């Protein structure tokens, strides 16, 4: 086992394209940042997504510490995984950066209904929720509520939409600083 941290990248619904900060972070350091590849990004199955995440965490933990880097539906999947995973598996996760958690409970997207309700159990590892003041997928109040329920620190960087490639974040240096704080 090495001391090198593996950052598991958990994109949301429809995956993260090449201009997304998650993809850029992977491209900049592919040995450290590994995308959790879901079988179906267009029709996400919550049980399959959680099982795939669990497998990825187990594999990465064999090499050293694991940190989750989630966006949107990836945050919801991470919370769902943590709520049901055995303590031995969650102990492998040293932290989670949870960016723009999607409010699936109030989203009008039939493909995402299976993720309802959003798990609101306290996460057994340090975490940070980052949410924009004008995110179309979650209100500030709901994002703060998720952070509180998950026992996460809450950061509000301003008005950046869904904190994705459309937000013009590029490599998102502020996100890298937040990740380093974990």
C-alpha positions in Angstrom: 0.0 0.0 0.0 1.3 3.5 -0.9 0.7 6.8 0.8 -0.5 8.4 -2.4 -4.1 9.5 -2.3 -6.5 8.4 -5.0 -9.1 11.0 -5.9 -12.2 9.2 -7.2 -14.1 11.5 -9.6 -17.8 11.0 -9.4 -19.6 12.9 -12.3 -23.3 13.5 -12.3 -26.1 12.8 -14.7 -24.8 12.5 -18.3 -21.2 12.5 -17.2 -18.7 15.4 -17.2 -17.4 16.5 -20.6 -13.9 17.5 -21.5 -14.3 21.2 -20.5 -15.6 20.3 -17.0 -13.2 20.9 -14.1 -13.5 17.2 -13.1 -12.2 16.2 -16.5 -9.4 18.8 -16.4 -8.3 17.6 -13.0 -8.1 14.0 -14.3 -6.2 15.1 -17.4 -3.7 17.1 -15.3 -2.9 14.1 -13.0 -4.3 10.8 -14.3 -2.4 8.8 -11.7 -4.1 10.5 -8.9 -7.6 11.3 -10.3 -9.7 8.4 -11.5 -13.2 8.6 -12.9 -15.7 6.2 -11.6 -17.2 5.0 -14.9 -20.9 4.3 -14.6 -22.5 1.8 -17.1 -25.2 4.2 -18.1 -24.9 8.0 -17.7 -28.2 8.7 -19.5 -30.4 6.4 -17.5 -28.8 6.2 -14.1 -29.7 3.3 -11.8 -29.1 4.2 -8.2 -28.2 0.6 -7.1 -25.8 0.2 -10.0 -24.2 3.5 -9.4 -23.7 2.7 -5.7 -22.3 -0.8 -6.5 -19.9 0.7 -9.0 -18.8 3.3 -6.5 -18.3 0.7 -3.9 -16.1 -1.4 -6.2 -14.1 1.6 -7.2 -13.5 2.6 -3.5 -12.4 -1.0 -2.6 -10.0 -1.1 -5.5 -8.5 2.4 -4.8 -8.3 1.7 -1.1 -5.9 -1.2 -1.8 -3.4 1.4 -3.0 -3.9 4.0 -0.2 -6.2 6.8 1.0 -9.3 7.7 -1.0 -11.0 11.1 -1.4 -14.2 11.5 -3.3 -14.6 14.4 -5.8 -18.3 14.5 -6.7 -20.4 16.8 -8.8 -24.2 17.0 -8.9 -25.8 13.5 -9.0 -22.4 12.2 -8.0 -22.9 13.8 -4.6 -26.2 12.1 -4.2 -24.7 8.8 -5.2 -21.8 9.3 -2.7 -24.3 10.1 0.1 -26.4 7.1 -0.8 -23.3 4.9 -0.8 -22.1 6.2 2.6 -25.5 5.6 4.2 -25.4 1.9 3.3 -21.8 0.9 3.1 -20.2 -1.1 5.9 -17.9 0.9 8.3 -14.8 -1.0 7.1 -15.4 0.4 3.6 -16.3 3.9 4.6 -13.1 4.0 6.8 -11.1 3.9 3.5 -12.5 7.3 2.5 -10.5 10.2 4.0 -12.8 13.0 2.7 -15.3 14.2 0.1 -15.5 17.3 -2.0 -19.3 17.5 -2.8 -19.9 20.1 -5.5 -23.3 21.4 -6.6 -25.4 18.5 -5.0 -28.5 18.1 -7.2 -31.8 18.3 -5.4 -33.2 15.2 -6.9 -36.2 15.3 -4.5 -37.5 18.4 -6.3 -36.0 17.8 -9.8 -38.5 17.2 -12.7 -36.3 14.7 -14.5 -37.9 11.2 -14.8 -34.5 9.5 -15.2 -33.4 10.6 -11.7 -36.5 9.7 -9.7 -34.9 6.4 -8.5 -32.4 8.4 -6.5 -35.2 9.8 -4.3 -35.0 10.6 -1.5 -31.6 12.1 -1.2 -29.8 10.3 1.7 -29.4 12.7 4.6 -27.4 10.6 7.0 -24.2 12.1 8.5 -21.1 11.2 6.4 -18.5 9.2 8.4 -15.6 11.2 6.9 -14.8 14.9 6.6 -16.6 16.6 3.7 -17.2 19.9 2.1 -20.3 21.0 0.2 -19.8 23.7 -2.4 -22.8 25.3 -3.9 -23.4 28.4 -6.0 -26.0 31.0 -5.1 -27.8 30.6 -8.5 -27.5 26.9 -9.1 -30.6 25.8 -11.2 -30.4 22.3 -9.6 -30.4 23.2 -5.9 -31.5 26.2 -3.9 -29.0 27.7 -1.4 -31.3 26.6 1.4 -31.4 22.9 0.2 -27.6 22.9 -0.4 -27.1 24.2 3.2 -29.5 21.6 4.4 -27.6 18.8 2.7 -24.3 20.1 4.2 -25.8 20.2 7.7 -27.3 16.7 7.4 -24.1 15.3 6.0 -22.0 17.0 8.7 -20.1 18.9 6.0 -18.6 22.3 5.9 -20.5 24.6 3.5 -18.9 26.9 1.0 -20.7 29.3 -1.2 -18.4 30.7 -3.9 -20.9 33.2 -5.4 -23.0 33.0 -8.5 -21.6 30.4 -10.8 -24.6 28.4 -11.9 -24.2 24.6 -11.5 -20.4 24.8 -11.1 -19.8 22.9 -14.3 -18.3 23.6 -17.7 -21.0 26.2 -18.5 -19.9 28.2 -15.5 -16.6 29.1 -17.2 -14.5 27.7 -14.3 -11.7 26.2 -16.4 -9.4 24.3 -14.2 -11.3 25.8 -11.2 -8.3 26.8 -8.9 -10.7 27.6 -6.0 -11.9 24.0 -6.1 -8.4 22.7 -6.0 -7.8 24.9 -2.9 -10.9 23.5 -1.3 -9.8 20.0 -2.1 -6.4 20.6 -0.5 -8.3 21.7 2.7 -9.7 18.2 3.1 
